[in-house]
Every structure is written in C-alpha cells, then in structure tokens.
Amino acid sequence: MKTLNYVKILLLCVFTIGLASCGDDVYYTMQNSDDKLCERTWVEDYESDGVVTGAYQLRFYKKDNKGQEVSTTYTTDGKVTYDREFNWRWTDDSKETLKLTFADGKVKYFENVWVRDHYLSGKIEGKVVMLTDANYINTCWRN
C-alpha cells in the first residue's frame, strides 16, 4: 500500500512538471518583422539638465529597402541637422541585426534589434538606442 502511495506522488510530480513545461516561450514568438519596423518614424530625444539638446530619427521603408537617418543638435546658435539616406537589410533570418549602407559607402550595424508595437531598441556602433514611434508619442501627448 505504501508503495502505491509513493507511485501516486511520483506520478503527480511528473504530471505537474509536464504541465509547467507546456507554456509558450515568449522570447521566440516575438519575432521582429518588416511590418513592425517599416513606415514609421522612430525618434529619440537627448536631454541635459531637463533641456532637449538633440534628437535622433530613423525611418525604414519597405519599398526598395530604403531608409533615412536624421540627427539634430540644438546649440545656442540654432540647430544643426544631418539628414542621410541609406539602404537597409536584415543580416540573417533571425532578424536581430540590420545593416545600414549609406551613399558614401559607410556601413552601420544596428545590433540586438527589438521591434515592438511602439518601441525600437538596439545598439548602433556600440551605443544603445531606445527609439519610440513618433505617432505613438503624439497620440499620448494629445490625450
């Protein structure tokens, strides 16, 4: 009889562990895609002592895999803006790294890319960037 109780407890433990392992692995189901990345303006503002000192923008277009990078720096004399176009592509099927190729031949890698509903993050040339969909920002501030 005691052996039967031990077998029941063992089977219950195996069954419980089996159920716990049946969940979805969220990490692998959150795949980056062109649809999430493209046709949006991704922005990040830079601040110093509560004052915006600059902004960085990226735009990705599906058509011809074109894109645009805009960097703006605010100074006492006004603002300085650099606006450059690039071609982009995912480096492999994992869709975790983007290769940005500019007209002058310069290449930037956007690594560890995470595209979510309203956020884009990763590393560009070793610098961590966390960009927000400009339309999402405008909608939030209006409400």
C-alpha positions, 0 to 999 in steps of 0.5 A, a space after each residue: 500500500 505504501 508503495 502505491 502511495 509513493 507511485 501516486 506522488 511520483 506520478 503527480 510530480 511528473 504530471 505537474 512538471 509536464 504541465 509547467 513545461 507546456 507554456 509558450 516561450 515568449 522570447 521566440 514568438 516575438 519575432 521582429 518583422 518588416 511590418 513592425 519596423 517599416 513606415 514609421 518614424 522612430 525618434 529619440 530625444 537627448 536631454 541635459 539638465 531637463 533641456 532637449 539638446 538633440 534628437 535622433 530619427 530613423 525611418 525604414 521603408 519597405 519599398 526598395 529597402 530604403 531608409 533615412 537617418 536624421 540627427 539634430 543638435 540644438 546649440 545656442 546658435 540654432 540647430 544643426 541637422 544631418 539628414 542621410 539616406 541609406 539602404 537597409 537589410 536584415 543580416 540573417 533570418 533571425 532578424 536581430 541585426 540590420 545593416 545600414 549602407 549609406 551613399 558614401 559607402 559607410 556601413 552601420 550595424 544596428 545590433 540586438 534589434 527589438 521591434 515592438 508595437 511602439 518601441 525600437 531598441 538596439 545598439 548602433 556602433 556600440 551605443 544603445 538606442 531606445 527609439 519610440 514611434 513618433 505617432 505613438 508619442 503624439 497620440 499620448 501627448 494629445 490625450 
